[in-house]
Amino acid sequence: MTTKMLQPAKQVCLFLILIGLFQLFTPVIIQADNDPVLTNIKLANTRDDLLTYFEINNAFTEKITRAVQNGIPTTFSFYISLYKTSDSWVDKKIADIEIASTIKYNSLKQEYAVVRPWKDEKPSVTQSFEEAKTWMTSIDNLAVIPLKHLVKGEKYQIRIKAQLTRVTLPFSLHYVFFFVSFWDVETDWYLINFTY
């Protein structure tokens, strides 16, 4: 009789432990959902070049948004590598690209300037923060390599990663803008295998 009464008590205890563990790990799961991720990765080509397109989601965290709104230039860097793959363990890197987009808010004019040297020499200017964020987080028509460097029927892998770069401030401003000095967020490497 005593054994039968302990059985339900053990089940209730186990159930409470499982609920506690679930609550303990839930913030980690929520945090992971808010991490920056690359999406809509596509490859295309013109007559002459291999092109890539992609976007980064969850890039504008609260800290980054505050930094931008305070007029602090903020840079997102993108790394694209192209490898010729083979059955051996060693892949051969045939292209390595690093590009960056920088956003700066002018509070007097109430406009955002986004510099994307890989796309245009002049900054793009808008009064819409949403439009500026789109410019910062979308990569399109980026030439990776001339097609003449690829071999028909060969296998390749493109690897893409984004980094939300830490703001570098003069030492005298660190105590004013302490909240912007401590981020350095990056995505995982995203891989796409393809045959040319």
MARZAMI-913542 format. One record per residue (C-alpha): x, z negated, y negated; residue in three letters; residue number from 1. Coordinates in nm, 3 decimals, m for minus. Each point is the difference from the previous one (the first is absolute). Example, Ala and Ser with C-alpha at 12.3 -4.5 7.8 and 13.67 -1.06 7.14 Angstrom:
! residues 2
<site <1.230 m0.780 0.450> 'ALA' 1> <site <0.137 0.066 m0.344> 'SER' 2> 
END
This chain:
! residues 196
<site <0.000 0.000 0.000> 'MET' 1> <site <0.280 m0.084 m0.242> 'THR' 2> <site <0.179 0.327 0.086> 'THR' 3> <site <m0.311 0.206 m0.081> 'LYS' 4> <site <m0.034 m0.171 m0.343> 'MET' 5> <site <0.363 0.068 m0.089> 'LEU' 6> <site <m0.035 0.372 0.072> 'GLN' 7> <site <m0.234 0.076 m0.296> 'PRO' 8> <site <0.212 m0.224 m0.224> 'ALA' 9> <site <0.311 0.202 0.092> 'LYS' 10> <site <m0.187 0.323 m0.077> 'GLN' 11> <site <m0.109 m0.128 m0.342> 'VAL' 12> <site <0.357 m0.114 m0.073> 'CYS' 13> <site <0.141 0.340 0.102> 'LEU' 14> <site <m0.264 0.175 m0.214> 'PHE' 15> <site <0.094 m0.210 m0.305> 'LEU' 16> <site <0.370 0.072 0.054> 'ILE' 17> <site <m0.071 0.375 0.016> 'LEU' 18> <site <m0.202 m0.016 m0.323> 'ILE' 19> <site <0.285 m0.188 m0.167> 'GLY' 20> <site <0.253 0.259 0.114> 'LEU' 21> <site <m0.223 0.283 m0.122> 'PHE' 22> <site <m0.030 m0.161 m0.343> 'GLN' 23> <site <0.373 m0.061 m0.010> 'LEU' 24> <site <0.082 0.367 0.059> 'PHE' 25> <site <m0.283 0.156 m0.202> 'THR' 26> <site <0.190 m0.007 m0.334> 'PRO' 27> <site <0.285 0.191 0.167> 'VAL' 28> <site <m0.242 0.268 0.115> 'ILE' 29> <site <m0.155 0.026 m0.348> 'ILE' 30> <site <0.347 0.017 m0.156> 'GLN' 31> <site <0.095 0.286 0.235> 'ALA' 32> <site <m0.309 0.196 m0.106> 'ASP' 33> <site <0.120 m0.013 m0.362> 'ASN' 34> <site <0.353 0.118 0.068> 'ASP' 35> <site <0.092 0.342 m0.142> 'PRO' 36> <site <m0.044 0.283 0.250> 'VAL' 37> <site <0.062 0.373 m0.004> 'LEU' 38> <site <m0.307 0.213 0.070> 'THR' 39> <site <m0.107 0.365 0.008> 'ASN' 40> <site <0.347 0.118 0.103> 'ILE' 41> <site <0.001 0.378 0.035> 'LYS' 42> <site <0.255 0.275 0.046> 'LEU' 43> <site <m0.048 0.354 m0.126> 'ALA' 44> <site <0.218 0.289 m0.098> 'ASN' 45> <site <0.030 0.273 m0.256> 'THR' 46> <site <0.175 0.325 0.077> 'ARG' 47> <site <0.332 m0.173 m0.071> 'ASP' 48> <site <m0.028 m0.380 0.037> 'ASP' 49> <site <m0.132 m0.281 0.221> 'LEU' 50> <site <m0.224 m0.224 m0.214> 'LEU' 51> <site <m0.135 m0.350 0.046> 'THR' 52> <site <m0.300 m0.182 m0.146> 'TYR' 53> <site <m0.085 m0.370 0.029> 'PHE' 54> <site <m0.153 m0.297 m0.180> 'GLU' 55> <site <0.074 m0.370 m0.014> 'ILE' 56> <site <m0.291 m0.246 0.017> 'ASN' 57> <site <0.004 m0.365 m0.115> 'ASN' 58> <site <0.298 0.065 m0.224> 'ALA' 59> <site <m0.127 m0.175 m0.310> 'PHE' 60> <site <0.009 m0.367 0.086> 'THR' 61> <site <m0.106 m0.263 m0.253> 'GLU' 62> <site <0.362 m0.062 m0.101> 'LYS' 63> <site <0.076 0.369 m0.045> 'ILE' 64> <site <m0.320 0.055 m0.200> 'THR' 65> <site <0.086 m0.294 m0.229> 'ARG' 66> <site <0.351 0.132 m0.052> 'ALA' 67> <site <m0.130 0.347 m0.091> 'VAL' 68> <site <m0.264 m0.143 m0.236> 'GLN' 69> <site <0.279 m0.197 m0.174> 'ASN' 70> <site <0.188 0.323 m0.070> 'GLY' 71> <site <0.271 m0.047 0.262> 'ILE' 72> <site <0.114 0.329 0.156> 'PRO' 73> <site <m0.071 m0.001 0.372> 'THR' 74> <site <0.144 0.243 0.254> 'THR' 75> <site <m0.118 0.114 0.341> 'PHE' 76> <site <0.269 0.168 0.211> 'SER' 77> <site <m0.067 0.234 0.290> 'PHE' 78> <site <0.243 0.088 0.277> 'TYR' 79> <site <m0.043 0.312 0.211> 'ILE' 80> <site <0.238 0.096 0.280> 'SER' 81> <site <m0.021 0.298 0.233> 'LEU' 82> <site <0.168 m0.004 0.340> 'TYR' 83> <site <0.054 0.266 0.262> 'LYS' 84> <site <m0.092 m0.179 0.321> 'THR' 85> <site <0.141 0.063 0.344> 'SER' 86> <site <m0.021 m0.140 0.352> 'ASP' 87> <site <0.316 m0.200 m0.060> 'SER' 88> <site <m0.007 m0.338 m0.175> 'TRP' 89> <site <0.147 0.136 m0.323> 'VAL' 90> <site <m0.216 0.185 m0.253> 'ASP' 91> <site <0.167 0.207 m0.272> 'LYS' 92> <site <m0.101 m0.071 m0.360> 'LYS' 93> <site <m0.043 0.329 m0.185> 'ILE' 94> <site <m0.170 m0.114 m0.323> 'ALA' 95> <site <m0.004 m0.326 m0.193> 'ASP' 96> <site <m0.207 m0.036 m0.316> 'ILE' 97> <site <m0.059 m0.293 m0.233> 'GLU' 98> <site <m0.253 0.035 m0.282> 'ILE' 99> <site <m0.146 m0.252 m0.241> 'ALA' 100> <site <m0.303 m0.034 m0.225> 'SER' 101> <site <0.003 m0.243 m0.294> 'THR' 102> <site <m0.295 m0.133 m0.199> 'ILE' 103> <site <0.015 m0.162 m0.345> 'LYS' 104> <site <m0.289 m0.125 m0.211> 'TYR' 105> <site <0.008 0.036 m0.380> 'ASN' 106> <site <m0.230 m0.273 m0.133> 'SER' 107> <site <0.004 0.138 m0.357> 'LEU' 108> <site <m0.130 0.340 0.108> 'LYS' 109> <site <m0.188 m0.148 0.298> 'GLN' 110> <site <0.134 0.269 0.232> 'GLU' 111> <site <0.199 0.025 0.319> 'TYR' 112> <site <0.295 0.234 0.040> 'ALA' 113> <site <0.095 0.099 0.353> 'VAL' 114> <site <0.336 0.165 0.055> 'VAL' 115> <site <0.033 0.212 0.315> 'ARG' 116> <site <0.327 0.194 m0.039> 'PRO' 117> <site <m0.047 0.168 0.337> 'TRP' 118> <site <m0.324 0.156 m0.130> 'LYS' 119> <site <0.036 0.048 m0.375> 'ASP' 120> <site <0.264 m0.070 m0.261> 'GLU' 121> <site <m0.249 m0.141 m0.251> 'LYS' 122> <site <m0.194 m0.323 0.061> 'PRO' 123> <site <m0.371 0.026 0.077> 'SER' 124> <site <m0.201 m0.213 m0.246> 'VAL' 125> <site <m0.348 m0.147 0.039> 'THR' 126> <site <m0.212 m0.286 m0.131> 'GLN' 127> <site <m0.148 m0.052 0.347> 'SER' 128> <site <0.181 m0.250 0.220> 'PHE' 129> <site <m0.177 0.146 0.305> 'GLU' 130> <site <0.134 0.348 m0.076> 'GLU' 131> <site <0.350 m0.138 m0.058> 'ALA' 132> <site <m0.016 m0.185 0.334> 'LYS' 133> <site <m0.097 0.325 0.174> 'THR' 134> <site <0.299 0.177 m0.152> 'TRP' 135> <site <0.226 m0.284 0.114> 'MET' 136> <site <m0.126 m0.009 0.358> 'THR' 137> <site <m0.053 0.369 0.086> 'SER' 138> <site <0.277 0.234 0.105> 'ILE' 139> <site <m0.093 0.368 0.027> 'ASP' 140> <site <0.184 0.329 0.039> 'ASN' 141> <site <0.332 m0.176 0.057> 'LEU' 142> <site <0.252 0.250 0.138> 'ALA' 143> <site <0.188 m0.159 0.291> 'VAL' 144> <site <0.222 0.286 0.115> 'ILE' 145> <site <0.018 0.380 m0.022> 'PRO' 146> <site <m0.155 0.158 0.312> 'LEU' 147> <site <0.316 0.206 0.056> 'LYS' 148> <site <0.167 m0.326 0.116> 'HIS' 149> <site <m0.256 m0.050 0.280> 'LEU' 150> <site <0.015 0.175 0.337> 'VAL' 151> <site <m0.315 0.143 0.158> 'LYS' 152> <site <m0.103 m0.195 0.310> 'GLY' 153> <site <0.222 m0.300 m0.079> 'GLU' 154> <site <m0.133 m0.359 m0.026> 'LYS' 155> <site <0.022 m0.203 m0.319> 'TYR' 156> <site <m0.104 m0.341 m0.130> 'GLN' 157> <site <m0.078 m0.093 m0.360> 'ILE' 158> <site <0.031 m0.367 m0.099> 'ARG' 159> <site <m0.161 m0.134 m0.318> 'ILE' 160> <site <0.014 m0.343 m0.163> 'LYS' 161> <site <m0.101 m0.144 m0.338> 'ALA' 162> <site <0.150 m0.291 m0.192> 'GLN' 163> <site <m0.161 m0.177 m0.294> 'LEU' 164> <site <0.314 m0.078 m0.191> 'THR' 165> <site <0.080 m0.336 m0.148> 'ARG' 166> <site <m0.002 m0.004 m0.381> 'VAL' 167> <site <0.337 m0.063 m0.160> 'THR' 168> <site <m0.028 m0.192 m0.325> 'LEU' 169> <site <0.256 m0.118 m0.253> 'PRO' 170> <site <0.090 m0.361 0.076> 'PHE' 171> <site <m0.159 m0.121 m0.325> 'SER' 172> <site <m0.342 0.126 0.115> 'LEU' 173> <site <0.006 m0.155 0.349> 'HIS' 174> <site <m0.161 m0.324 m0.115> 'TYR' 175> <site <m0.278 0.190 m0.182> 'VAL' 176> <site <m0.082 0.238 0.285> 'PHE' 177> <site <0.101 m0.217 0.295> 'PHE' 178> <site <m0.281 0.143 0.214> 'PHE' 179> <site <0.145 0.351 0.013> 'VAL' 180> <site <0.347 m0.085 0.124> 'SER' 181> <site <m0.088 m0.076 0.359> 'PHE' 182> <site <m0.155 0.300 0.168> 'TRP' 183> <site <0.165 0.257 0.216> 'ASP' 184> <site <m0.270 0.146 0.221> 'VAL' 185> <site <0.047 0.296 0.229> 'GLU' 186> <site <m0.198 0.180 0.266> 'THR' 187> <site <0.109 0.063 0.354> 'ASP' 188> <site <0.153 0.336 0.087> 'TRP' 189> <site <m0.268 0.253 0.089> 'TYR' 190> <site <0.102 0.269 0.249> 'LEU' 191> <site <m0.143 0.346 0.066> 'ILE' 192> <site <0.132 0.214 0.282> 'ASN' 193> <site <m0.052 0.374 m0.016> 'PHE' 194> <site <0.128 0.326 0.143> 'THR' 195> <site <0.081 0.275 m0.248> 'TYR' 196> 
END
